[in-house]
Amino acid sequence: MQPVLDPNPQNGQKKLLAVLGAMLAIGVVIAVIATIAAPS
């Protein structure tokens, strides 16, 4: 069993991609809401 804090490059890359994907998705959602809310 590997410790949780043991650096795993593959795992770290997946985590980084997940974080970047989440940030990108949040940015898109905010942009869409801003675009819809702006004309009102």
PQR file with spaces between the fields and no chain letter, atoms N, CA, C, O and H, PARSE charges and radii, in Angstrom:
ATOM       1  N    MET     1       0.850   -1.202    0.000 -0.4000 1.5000
ATOM       2  CA   MET     1       0.000    0.000    0.000 -0.0000 2.0000
ATOM       3  C    MET     1       0.879    1.244    0.000  0.5500 1.7000
ATOM       4  O    MET     1       1.778    1.376    0.830 -0.5500 1.4000
ATOM       5  N    GLN     2       0.619    2.140   -0.920 -0.4000 1.5000
ATOM       6  CA   GLN     2       1.402    3.369   -0.988 -0.0000 2.0000
ATOM       7  C    GLN     2       0.775    4.436   -0.101  0.5500 1.7000
ATOM       8  O    GLN     2      -0.449    4.541   -0.022 -0.5500 1.4000
ATOM       9  H    GLN     2      -0.111    2.032   -1.594  0.4000 1.0000
ATOM      10  N    PRO     3       1.608    5.225    0.565 -0.5600 1.5000
ATOM      11  CA   PRO     3       1.059    6.355    1.338  0.2800 2.0000
ATOM      12  C    PRO     3       0.373    7.363    0.424  0.5500 1.7000
ATOM      13  O    PRO     3       0.730    7.493   -0.747 -0.5500 1.4000
ATOM      14  N    VAL     4      -0.608    8.072    0.964 -0.4000 1.5000
ATOM      15  CA   VAL     4      -1.387    9.012    0.150 -0.0000 2.0000
ATOM      16  C    VAL     4      -0.499   10.141   -0.363  0.5500 1.7000
ATOM      17  O    VAL     4      -0.678   10.623   -1.482 -0.5500 1.4000
ATOM      18  H    VAL     4      -0.898    7.967    1.915  0.4000 1.0000
ATOM      19  N    LEU     5       0.472   10.564    0.473 -0.4000 1.5000
ATOM      20  CA   LEU     5       1.306   11.706    0.107 -0.0000 2.0000
ATOM      21  C    LEU     5       2.468   11.309   -0.789  0.5500 1.7000
ATOM      22  O    LEU     5       3.269   12.161   -1.172 -0.5500 1.4000
ATOM      23  H    LEU     5       0.617   10.173    1.382  0.4000 1.0000
ATOM      24  N    ASP     6       2.573   10.026   -1.130 -0.4000 1.5000
ATOM      25  CA   ASP     6       3.655    9.575   -2.002 -0.0000 2.0000
ATOM      26  C    ASP     6       3.463   10.159   -3.394  0.5500 1.7000
ATOM      27  O    ASP     6       2.419    9.940   -4.009 -0.5500 1.4000
ATOM      28  H    ASP     6       1.922    9.334   -0.819  0.4000 1.0000
ATOM      29  N    PRO     7       4.453   10.902   -3.910 -0.5600 1.5000
ATOM      30  CA   PRO     7       4.276   11.549   -5.220  0.2800 2.0000
ATOM      31  C    PRO     7       4.183   10.521   -6.343  0.5500 1.7000
ATOM      32  O    PRO     7       5.106    9.733   -6.549 -0.5500 1.4000
ATOM      33  N    ASN     8       3.083   10.532   -7.058 -0.4000 1.5000
ATOM      34  CA   ASN     8       2.885    9.627   -8.192 -0.0000 2.0000
ATOM      35  C    ASN     8       2.709   10.491   -9.434  0.5500 1.7000
ATOM      36  O    ASN     8       1.683   11.158   -9.569 -0.5500 1.4000
ATOM      37  H    ASN     8       2.333   11.172   -6.892  0.4000 1.0000
ATOM      38  N    PRO     9       3.695   10.500  -10.356 -0.5600 1.5000
ATOM      39  CA   PRO     9       3.627   11.414  -11.512  0.2800 2.0000
ATOM      40  C    PRO     9       2.342   11.266  -12.315  0.5500 1.7000
ATOM      41  O    PRO     9       1.727   12.261  -12.697 -0.5500 1.4000
ATOM      42  N    GLN    10       1.934   10.017  -12.573 -0.4000 1.5000
ATOM      43  CA   GLN    10       0.723    9.802  -13.371 -0.0000 2.0000
ATOM      44  C    GLN    10      -0.497   10.371  -12.639  0.5500 1.7000
ATOM      45  O    GLN    10      -1.331   11.061  -13.225 -0.5500 1.4000
ATOM      46  H    GLN    10       2.434    9.209  -12.263  0.4000 1.0000
ATOM      47  N    ASN    11      -0.575   10.060  -11.342 -0.4000 1.5000
ATOM      48  CA   ASN    11      -1.689   10.555  -10.541 -0.0000 2.0000
ATOM      49  C    ASN    11      -1.672   12.076  -10.468  0.5500 1.7000
ATOM      50  O    ASN    11      -2.710   12.726  -10.595 -0.5500 1.4000
ATOM      51  H    ASN    11       0.102    9.499  -10.866  0.4000 1.0000
ATOM      52  N    GLY    12      -0.482   12.638  -10.262 -0.4000 1.5000
ATOM      53  CA   GLY    12      -0.360   14.089  -10.165 -0.0000 2.0000
ATOM      54  C    GLY    12      -0.806   14.765  -11.452  0.5500 1.7000
ATOM      55  O    GLY    12      -1.467   15.803  -11.425 -0.5500 1.4000
ATOM      56  H    GLY    12       0.361   12.110  -10.158  0.4000 1.0000
ATOM      57  N    GLN    13      -0.435   14.158  -12.588 -0.4000 1.5000
ATOM      58  CA   GLN    13      -0.824   14.743  -13.878 -0.0000 2.0000
ATOM      59  C    GLN    13      -2.342   14.694  -14.037  0.5500 1.7000
ATOM      60  O    GLN    13      -2.957   15.655  -14.498 -0.5500 1.4000
ATOM      61  H    GLN    13       0.101   13.314  -12.610  0.4000 1.0000
ATOM      62  N    LYS    14      -2.944   13.557  -13.649 -0.4000 1.5000
ATOM      63  CA   LYS    14      -4.414   13.450  -13.737 -0.0000 2.0000
ATOM      64  C    LYS    14      -5.070   14.498  -12.851  0.5500 1.7000
ATOM      65  O    LYS    14      -6.043   15.136  -13.253 -0.5500 1.4000
ATOM      66  H    LYS    14      -2.444   12.776  -13.274  0.4000 1.0000
ATOM      67  N    LYS    15      -4.533   14.679  -11.634 -0.4000 1.5000
ATOM      68  CA   LYS    15      -5.095   15.654  -10.705 -0.0000 2.0000
ATOM      69  C    LYS    15      -4.981   17.056  -11.306  0.5500 1.7000
ATOM      70  O    LYS    15      -5.924   17.846  -11.253 -0.5500 1.4000
ATOM      71  H    LYS    15      -3.743   14.160  -11.307  0.4000 1.0000
ATOM      72  N    LEU    16      -3.804   17.353  -11.881 -0.4000 1.5000
ATOM      73  CA   LEU    16      -3.576   18.675  -12.473 -0.0000 2.0000
ATOM      74  C    LEU    16      -4.558   18.914  -13.621  0.5500 1.7000
ATOM      75  O    LEU    16      -5.133   19.995  -13.747 -0.5500 1.4000
ATOM      76  H    LEU    16      -3.038   16.712  -11.924  0.4000 1.0000
ATOM      77  N    LEU    17      -4.741   17.883  -14.460 -0.4000 1.5000
ATOM      78  CA   LEU    17      -5.678   18.007  -15.586 -0.0000 2.0000
ATOM      79  C    LEU    17      -7.097   18.215  -15.073  0.5500 1.7000
ATOM      80  O    LEU    17      -7.858   18.999  -15.641 -0.5500 1.4000
ATOM      81  H    LEU    17      -4.274   17.005  -14.358  0.4000 1.0000
ATOM      82  N    ALA    18      -7.455   17.514  -13.999 -0.4000 1.5000
ATOM      83  CA   ALA    18      -8.803   17.661  -13.433 -0.0000 2.0000
ATOM      84  C    ALA    18      -9.006   19.081  -12.915  0.5500 1.7000
ATOM      85  O    ALA    18     -10.055   19.688  -13.131 -0.5500 1.4000
ATOM      86  H    ALA    18      -6.837   16.877  -13.538  0.4000 1.0000
ATOM      87  N    VAL    19      -7.986   19.604  -12.226 -0.4000 1.5000
ATOM      88  CA   VAL    19      -8.092   20.975  -11.683 -0.0000 2.0000
ATOM      89  C    VAL    19      -8.194   21.990  -12.814  0.5500 1.7000
ATOM      90  O    VAL    19      -9.019   22.902  -12.766 -0.5500 1.4000
ATOM      91  H    VAL    19      -7.134   19.111  -12.050  0.4000 1.0000
ATOM      92  N    LEU    20      -7.346   21.828  -13.839 -0.4000 1.5000
ATOM      93  CA   LEU    20      -7.384   22.754  -14.977 -0.0000 2.0000
ATOM      94  C    LEU    20      -8.736   22.668  -15.689  0.5500 1.7000
ATOM      95  O    LEU    20      -9.307   23.688  -16.074 -0.5500 1.4000
ATOM      96  H    LEU    20      -6.676   21.087  -13.879  0.4000 1.0000
ATOM      97  N    GLY    21      -9.237   21.459  -15.858 -0.4000 1.5000
ATOM      98  CA   GLY    21     -10.539   21.271  -16.506 -0.0000 2.0000
ATOM      99  C    GLY    21     -11.653   21.929  -15.713  0.5500 1.7000
ATOM     100  O    GLY    21     -12.537   22.568  -16.283 -0.5500 1.4000
ATOM     101  H    GLY    21      -8.773   20.630  -15.545  0.4000 1.0000
ATOM     102  N    ALA    22     -11.608   21.771  -14.390 -0.4000 1.5000
ATOM     103  CA   ALA    22     -12.629   22.378  -13.533 -0.0000 2.0000
ATOM     104  C    ALA    22     -12.560   23.901  -13.618  0.5500 1.7000
ATOM     105  O    ALA    22     -13.590   24.568  -13.707 -0.5500 1.4000
ATOM     106  H    ALA    22     -10.889   21.252  -13.927  0.4000 1.0000
ATOM     107  N    MET    23     -11.339   24.450  -13.591 -0.4000 1.5000
ATOM     108  CA   MET    23     -11.181   25.905  -13.698 -0.0000 2.0000
ATOM     109  C    MET    23     -11.711   26.407  -15.038  0.5500 1.7000
ATOM     110  O    MET    23     -12.377   27.440  -15.105 -0.5500 1.4000
ATOM     111  H    MET    23     -10.502   23.907  -13.519  0.4000 1.0000
ATOM     112  N    LEU    24     -11.408   25.669  -16.097 -0.4000 1.5000
ATOM     113  CA   LEU    24     -11.876   26.063  -17.428 -0.0000 2.0000
ATOM     114  C    LEU    24     -13.401   26.022  -17.487  0.5500 1.7000
ATOM     115  O    LEU    24     -14.030   26.934  -18.024 -0.5500 1.4000
ATOM     116  H    LEU    24     -10.866   24.830  -16.042  0.4000 1.0000
ATOM     117  N    ALA    25     -13.994   24.961  -16.934 -0.4000 1.5000
ATOM     118  CA   ALA    25     -15.454   24.820  -16.942 -0.0000 2.0000
ATOM     119  C    ALA    25     -16.101   25.966  -16.158  0.5500 1.7000
ATOM     120  O    ALA    25     -17.100   26.537  -16.594 -0.5500 1.4000
ATOM     121  H    ALA    25     -13.483   24.221  -16.498  0.4000 1.0000
ATOM     122  N    ILE    26     -15.520   26.299  -14.992 -0.4000 1.5000
ATOM     123  CA   ILE    26     -16.069   27.397  -14.181 -0.0000 2.0000
ATOM     124  C    ILE    26     -15.968   28.710  -14.951  0.5500 1.7000
ATOM     125  O    ILE    26     -16.893   29.523  -14.930 -0.5500 1.4000
ATOM     126  H    ILE    26     -14.708   25.835  -14.638  0.4000 1.0000
ATOM     127  N    GLY    27     -14.845   28.912  -15.627 -0.4000 1.5000
ATOM     128  CA   GLY    27     -14.677   30.135  -16.414 -0.0000 2.0000
ATOM     129  C    GLY    27     -15.710   30.245  -17.515  0.5500 1.7000
ATOM     130  O    GLY    27     -16.255   31.322  -17.757 -0.5500 1.4000
ATOM     131  H    GLY    27     -14.094   28.252  -15.643  0.4000 1.0000
ATOM     132  N    VAL    28     -15.985   29.125  -18.189 -0.4000 1.5000
ATOM     133  CA   VAL    28     -16.983   29.123  -19.263 -0.0000 2.0000
ATOM     134  C    VAL    28     -18.366   29.440  -18.692  0.5500 1.7000
ATOM     135  O    VAL    28     -19.112   30.237  -19.260 -0.5500 1.4000
ATOM     136  H    VAL    28     -15.542   28.250  -17.992  0.4000 1.0000
ATOM     137  N    VAL    29     -18.702   28.804  -17.558 -0.4000 1.5000
ATOM     138  CA   VAL    29     -20.016   29.054  -16.933 -0.0000 2.0000
ATOM     139  C    VAL    29     -20.153   30.526  -16.560  0.5500 1.7000
ATOM     140  O    VAL    29     -21.190   31.139  -16.815 -0.5500 1.4000
ATOM     141  H    VAL    29     -18.096   28.156  -17.097  0.4000 1.0000
ATOM     142  N    ILE    30     -19.106   31.098  -15.954 -0.4000 1.5000
ATOM     143  CA   ILE    30     -19.159   32.515  -15.560 -0.0000 2.0000
ATOM     144  C    ILE    30     -19.315   33.399  -16.801  0.5500 1.7000
ATOM     145  O    ILE    30     -20.076   34.367  -16.787 -0.5500 1.4000
ATOM     146  H    ILE    30     -18.264   30.600  -15.746  0.4000 1.0000
ATOM     147  N    ALA    31     -18.591   33.061  -17.875 -0.4000 1.5000
ATOM     148  CA   ALA    31     -18.682   33.849  -19.103 -0.0000 2.0000
ATOM     149  C    ALA    31     -20.096   33.783  -19.684  0.5500 1.7000
ATOM     150  O    ALA    31     -20.629   34.801  -20.126 -0.5500 1.4000
ATOM     151  H    ALA    31     -17.973   32.275  -17.887  0.4000 1.0000
ATOM     152  N    VAL    32     -20.697   32.610  -19.687 -0.4000 1.5000
ATOM     153  CA   VAL    32     -22.059   32.452  -20.214 -0.0000 2.0000
ATOM     154  C    VAL    32     -23.049   33.246  -19.373  0.5500 1.7000
ATOM     155  O    VAL    32     -23.907   33.947  -19.909 -0.5500 1.4000
ATOM     156  H    VAL    32     -20.263   31.783  -19.328  0.4000 1.0000
ATOM     157  N    ILE    33     -22.925   33.131  -18.047 -0.4000 1.5000
ATOM     158  CA   ILE    33     -23.841   33.879  -17.156 -0.0000 2.0000
ATOM     159  C    ILE    33     -23.652   35.372  -17.374  0.5500 1.7000
ATOM     160  O    ILE    33     -24.632   36.114  -17.436 -0.5500 1.4000
ATOM     161  H    ILE    33     -22.227   32.561  -17.612  0.4000 1.0000
ATOM     162  N    ALA    34     -22.412   35.823  -17.490 -0.4000 1.5000
ATOM     163  CA   ALA    34     -22.136   37.258  -17.708 -0.0000 2.0000
ATOM     164  C    ALA    34     -22.748   37.716  -19.034  0.5500 1.7000
ATOM     165  O    ALA    34     -23.325   38.800  -19.113 -0.5500 1.4000
ATOM     166  H    ALA    34     -21.615   35.220  -17.439  0.4000 1.0000
ATOM     167  N    THR    35     -22.621   36.891  -20.071 -0.4000 1.5000
ATOM     168  CA   THR    35     -23.164   37.243  -21.390 -0.0000 2.0000
ATOM     169  C    THR    35     -24.676   37.340  -21.335  0.5500 1.7000
ATOM     170  O    THR    35     -25.262   38.234  -21.946 -0.5500 1.4000
ATOM     171  H    THR    35     -22.152   36.011  -20.008  0.4000 1.0000
ATOM     172  N    ILE    36     -25.322   36.422  -20.605 -0.4000 1.5000
ATOM     173  CA   ILE    36     -26.795   36.436  -20.506 -0.0000 2.0000
ATOM     174  C    ILE    36     -27.245   37.625  -19.641  0.5500 1.7000
ATOM     175  O    ILE    36     -28.247   38.273  -19.944 -0.5500 1.4000
ATOM     176  H    ILE    36     -24.846   35.695  -20.109  0.4000 1.0000
ATOM     177  N    ALA    37     -26.503   37.903  -18.569 -0.4000 1.5000
ATOM     178  CA   ALA    37     -26.928   38.928  -17.615 -0.0000 2.0000
ATOM     179  C    ALA    37     -26.612   40.341  -18.111  0.5500 1.7000
ATOM     180  O    ALA    37     -27.265   41.301  -17.703 -0.5500 1.4000
ATOM     181  H    ALA    37     -25.689   37.377  -18.323  0.4000 1.0000
ATOM     182  N    ALA    38     -25.619   40.471  -18.985 -0.4000 1.5000
ATOM     183  CA   ALA    38     -25.170   41.811  -19.403 -0.0000 2.0000
ATOM     184  C    ALA    38     -26.280   42.659  -20.042  0.5500 1.7000
ATOM     185  O    ALA    38     -26.463   43.802  -19.625 -0.5500 1.4000
ATOM     186  H    ALA    38     -25.088   39.691  -19.317  0.4000 1.0000
ATOM     187  N    PRO    39     -27.025   42.156  -21.027 -0.5600 1.5000
ATOM     188  CA   PRO    39     -28.030   43.021  -21.693  0.2800 2.0000
ATOM     189  C    PRO    39     -29.171   43.434  -20.764  0.5500 1.7000
ATOM     190  O    PRO    39     -29.769   44.492  -20.963 -0.5500 1.4000
ATOM     191  N    SER    40     -29.484   42.620  -19.753 -0.4000 1.5000
ATOM     192  CA   SER    40     -30.635   42.900  -18.888 -0.0000 2.0000
ATOM     193  C    SER    40     -30.430   44.203  -18.131  0.5500 1.7000
ATOM     194  O    SER    40     -31.294   44.606  -17.352 -0.5500 1.4000
ATOM     195  H    SER    40     -28.998   41.761  -19.591  0.4000 1.0000
